[in-house]
Amino acid sequence: MNEICQYVAESRAVHSEAQNNGGSLQEQALETYAPFVKPIACKHAVDGNGNAAVGSSSEPSFQNWVVAYQPQEALFKQRPLHDVADITKGEERVRIPIVNEFGSDSCPPLFYYIRKNLIFQSAYVNTSLARIGDEDCCADCSGNCLLESHPCACARSTGGEIAYTPEGLVRAELIDECIAVNHFPEKDNKFYCKACPLEIYKTKPSPDPCKGHLARKFIKECWSKCGCGMQCGNRVIQRGITCNLQVFFTNEGKGWGLRTLDGLPKGAFICELVGEVLTSSELHERKAKNSKHVDQVLLDASWGSEGVLRDEEALCLDPTFYGNVGRFVNHRCYDANLVIIPVEVETPDRHYYHLALFTAKKIEAFEELTRNWGL
């Protein structure tokens, strides 16, 4: 745990350096890596230098999973613009404003706001309906699965019970279980790969043994093959952000952060952690070229459940260039007020899943939202 905290502190120092340089480090990285999507100006928008932008139009629409690679000379002829009234530019159901009461930068470093994960290039994510068997959906349900007399088939992944309450909160017992796994990872909560993808790329040609991955608790939500509708109580993260949030500049040297404008109960959904889906080799290449990144998160919950993983199956999320407000949630070692829970939605293949942030306890209005980066 001490090693994790030290790594996080170093990462946060790098992140703060990037922010204090007006985004120049990320701009350099964007020129190196990011696929080209033409920046769009909008009313009341400002660029990365805080200058007002003129004109209006619609934001780029990401309708498929693939972010196509473009030639180097086509990358980012202009800087993407932030709307201070709504950093999401209408992507979310609620507006999420930007506020800076302490620093000189009027806006966070540049990135493209996306609501759903995007595949960078080589990651394998199979979301075909044919892969979803009868045991992985509740085709006989209708309306709201939470109101059924017996738990539906989708509840099997959470011990035979729906993970959510009728109020849309994660059950308190499940939140506590997830927190316990995070706080005590050595207590029968780790598994080990036969050939760990991380070690293969870090220590070629003789990879070190796997250092272990957390055996996480999952939530299984209903999806398209289920008989219920989008208002089913077992489709919480699919309905998107509903909390009143704000991106703000902290006064503690952490750069930008995320806070809630309203008081929230324990178990409330905040947002997904969204970004580009990379393979372990793509992650290694990015880190080798530029280590000054927003932190990537491994999708490693199933890495120890089978034999040697192919590279395209060993996945992670990188929110550096494409992401949502989850990228602004800062680290807090031992008493973070959010907990990350993996959520299975469109595929039973746990090489890919969603990372959802829920409140770990009651949170007051205007309290900063934090998570443990090492977990």
TIMI-298810 format. One record per residue (C-alpha): x, z, y; residue in one letter. Coordinates in steps of 0.001 Angstrom, whole numbers, plus 500000, padded with zeros to 6 digits. Layout:
<sites>
XZYa;...
</sites>
This chain:
<sites>
500000500000500000m;502882500781502408n;504345497323501746e;500977495761502544i;500702497680505818c;504245496700506817q;503467493032506092y;500261493271508105v;502061494830511058a;504618492012511058e;501855489409510762s;499927490975513630r;503054490913515809a;503432487201515122v;499748486620515807h;499964488501519116s;503042486473520068e;501104483272519519a;498263484538521691q;500580485689524475n;502209482249524528n;498888480695525451g;498373479250521992g;501618477202522094s;502643478275518594l;499323477250517123q;499360474049519153e;502710473210517573q;501313473979514134a;498219471893514794l;500400468927515635e;502166469425512321t;499250470018509982y;495727469622511266a;493594466589510373p;492318464761513440f;488848465437514773v;488245464246518334k;487724467211520706p;484361467256522472i;483809468511526013a;480718470584526753c;479078472306529710k;480573475638530768h;483570474975528512a;487182475810529211v;490337474502527648d;493157476563526159g;494603477098529653n;491320478469531016g;490507475350533068n;486903474260533351a;485922471097531463a;483471468500532668v;480821466650530692g;478753467392527645s;478110465999524201s;477559467183520652s;480130468909518493e;481648467027515513p;479524467351512392s;481215468226509107f;478753466894506549q;481010466657503500n;483620468877501985w;486732466784502613v;488903466910505718v;490646463532505554a;494352463389506359y;495254461165509317q;498614459704510428p;500818462058512432q;500530460090515685e;496723460466515672a;496720464258515670l;495261466126518619f;495660463865521636k;493578466483523487q;493082470218523098r;489763471418521678p;487589473291524143l;485962476713523872h;482529477412525338d;482796480930526786v;479036481370526425a;479133480490522722d;482380479960520818i;480376478470517920t;478994475635520128k;475647475928518413g;476976475977514842e;475521479436514172e;471974480762514535r;473101483108517306v;475331482648520335r;478691484425520166i;480261484730523648p;483912485197524639i;484890488073526952v;488309489004528355n;488435492178530439e;492153492939530064f;494385489920529392g;495375486822531337s;494147484287528783d;490511483379529375s;490078481995525853c;491536482476522355p;494105480040520915p;492712476650520019l;490980475967516712f;487955474009515501y;484849476067514798y;483222475396511424i;480351477181509708r;481302476247506141k;484581475953504273n;486306472563504243l;488635471238501572i;491980470282503083f;493131467799500463q;493817468641496820s;491659471690496039a;489244471237493131y;485741472568493872v;483007471376491515n;479533472027492948t;477601469610490729s;474115470710489659l;474944469785486062a;477382472702485878r;474647475235486639i;473015476229483348g;469795478163482814d;471779481385482625e;473212480746486110d;469940480262488005c;466357481551488152c;464324478345487924a;461132480248487036d;461151482380490187c;459122481660493303s;459047483206496749g;461235486296497027n;463212487399493961c;463470490935495350l;459706491320494900l;459708490371491205e;458896493105488695s;462123492406486786h;465531491343488129p;465982487562487998c;468765485781486105a;470942485699489212c;471134489502489123a;473155489483485896r;476426489150487774s;475783492434489586t;475021494614486593g;471405493544486144g;470358494497489672e;469933492428492817i;472781493288495185a;470550493438498274y;467828495770499489t;464522494458500937p;466050495065504388e;468821492538503670g;471577495123503186l;474017495365500293v;473094498357498147r;475092501429499160a;476356501969495595e;477858498466495471l;479518498920498870i;481053502188497648d;482289500547494436e;483970497749496399c;485618500230498760i;486891502273495806a;488443499180494205v;490206498393497481n;491449501940498093h;492659502555494538f;493913499160493281p;496193500689490648e;493369502505488852k;492386499909486223d;491437497511489011n;494174494916488593k;494758492038486216f;497852489895485720y;498318486135485367c;500294484698482480k;501951482404485023a;501063483452488565c;500616480473490946p;502092482508493807l;505288483324491951e;505703479767490639i;506117478408494160y;507990481383495606k;510642481791492922t;511234478430491246k;512750477573488791p;512375481002487150s;509118482556488417p;508887486320488694d;506149488143486753p;502714488360488356c;502389491335490686k;498675491685489986g;495325490711491498h;492304492887492220l;489411492790489757a;486694492447492381r;482971493126492273k;480889489973492798f;477492489202494314i;475540486288492820k;473084484644495224e;470261482270494322c;470826478589495111w;469345475089494909s;468439475202491194k;466506478440491629c;462740478403492120g;462803480668495171c;463145479466498767g;465674480060501539m;463765483165502655q;464419484828499278c;466051488221499752g;468874487134497451n;470141484455499881r;471660486604502611v;474953484866503399i;473379481407503103q;471190482148506118r;474287482674508240g;475154485103511018i;472251487094512441t;474103489966514179c;474830489937517908n;478610489585518000l;481219489068520711q;484805487777520671v;486777489995523060f;490353490661524166f;491480494082522976t;493391496543525160n;495556497772522273e;498026494897521946g;496157493276519058k;495114490182520975g;491595488932520336w;489074490828518226g;485435490799517165l;482845493479517953r;479144494060517479t;476862494393520493l;474291496387518499d;474449499361516171g;474555498299512509l;473687500150509286p;475897500335506217k;475747497169504091g;474847494704506872a;476166491136506595f;478486490210509469i;479854486772508587c;481781484807506017e;485510484337506304l;485652480548506674v;488552478080506745g;490304475246504978e;490437475492501186v;494056474978500090l;495862474938496767t;498710477367496196s;501266474564496612s;499682473452499909e;499790477060501093l;503462477316500165h;504254474088502046e;502464475279505188r;504269478597505194k;507608476859504665a;507015474607507696k;505584477250510015n;505241480927509116s;503363481776512341k;499849481467510960h;496583483309511023v;496652485076507660d;495530483131504626q;493327484798502008v;493647484168498277l;490619483258496156l;492264484966493208d;489403486915491622a;489543484809488426s;493247484031488189w;493866486394485307g;490774485473483288s;492283482402481612e;495567480722480760g;497876478901483138v;495954477611486168l;496408474097487452r;497524473938491069d;494197472488492227e;492390475513490728e;494539478207492386a;492871478302495793l;493057480140499110c;491456480004502571l;493401479210505743d;491435479816508995p;494307478848511312t;493104475403512406f;489497475344511190y;487560478594511010g;484766480798512317n;484564484188514052v;485825485876510885g;489340484870511974r;489127487381514851f;488507490436512650v;491625492591513030n;493375494698510411h;492951498424509905r;494787499958506971c;492773502810505496y;489501503173507372d;488344499617508130a;484622499451508903n;484100496179507007l;484551495348503341v;485066491891501818i;482880491039498822i;483180487759496855p;479859485897496664v;479027483226494087e;476596480617495410v;476839476940494484e;479036477093491390t;479524479544488503p;483172478453488420d;484948481379490050r;487973479373491054h;485931478972494242y;483607481488495892y;482639482750499336h;484252485722501088l;481572487740502882a;482183490591505320l;479731493515505156f;479688496814507028t;481329499591505007a;479565502299507016k;477296502755510003k;478788501072513075i;478023501838516716e;477266499252519405a;480421497715520966f;482607499041518154e;485374496673517059e;484968495213513566l;487990495623511265t;488979494842507703r;491984495511505477n;494022492283505396w;495913493273502279g;492771493469500145l;
</sites>
